Amino acid sequence: MDKPDRFPMPTMGGKQLWADELIFHDWRIQRNVMDGTCRLLDGNNWRHSSGTFEHCREVLDGIKRDRKLPPMDGKAVVVLHGLGRSRSSMNAICNYLRNNGGYRIVNVEYPTTQYNVANHAKTIRRLVNHLDGVEQINFIAHSMGNIVIRHYLGDLERAEAGELSAADRRAMERFGRFVMLAPPNQGSQLAEIFANNLLFKQIAGDAGQELGRRWPEVEKRLAKPRFQFGIIAGGNGKQGYNPILDGDNDGVISTDTAKLAGARDFIVVPSMHSFIMDKAQVHKYALNFLRHGSFVCETDRHPLENQP
């Protein structure tokens, strides 16, 4: 039932039950994965309305008018976390890009363990199409978040024959650059190894299976970005952090399977998978790539060619 809250109320959490569908400054409209209802949250995660998406947007429009909130503008970075994580895991890199690069940060919450990659991609598509006013749309993602964005880009390519909406076209015209952090661009050997593990199945859900045993069917739906992208992989320059993986690795993803043909730059940093987005050097590399298209400088790029 549609209803504006008489008084804003704190939420009860449920990070793996809600997906962002619209972000406006610190405000966000989220959809529940169980029943499809939506809620409008402010920057402190207090709920101001619940019901249909359209109702929550009407309430948000009223708040914009009453509080004279300025429109969105500038260069945005859409940020996606990895499997089993939440948007708070990306706070460090978001703060760095906001404070040192002046970017408008769109740090997305999505329930990685509840949907498959295709459904996550649909959510991102709706969210990006609601980024009215921003001049440029860049992307940064960790781990599975990269696969979600690649699926979203694949959906756009498949729709180009005539199913692209005006909002889709406006979004594509504003794509800037994409920084991939520890991406499983060729699937996850670890997810395949644990495919039959009951605990892994319960924790990782359908998306976890898609990164492993069901990778071949998912890979067909992914696109290589048509705009500039760079890859930051983790490793230790030796046998990696996990002996059951092939070659150098970050404990979860091998440096070789992070690679993707067409990358404008590729670099390996000493880091384990779960912490790569917190590394100060990674923050600097990411900002430099967003600004200039290289992690260090133009003359020290390591583009990837002849990769799968």
Disulfide bonds with the S-S distance in Angstrom:
none
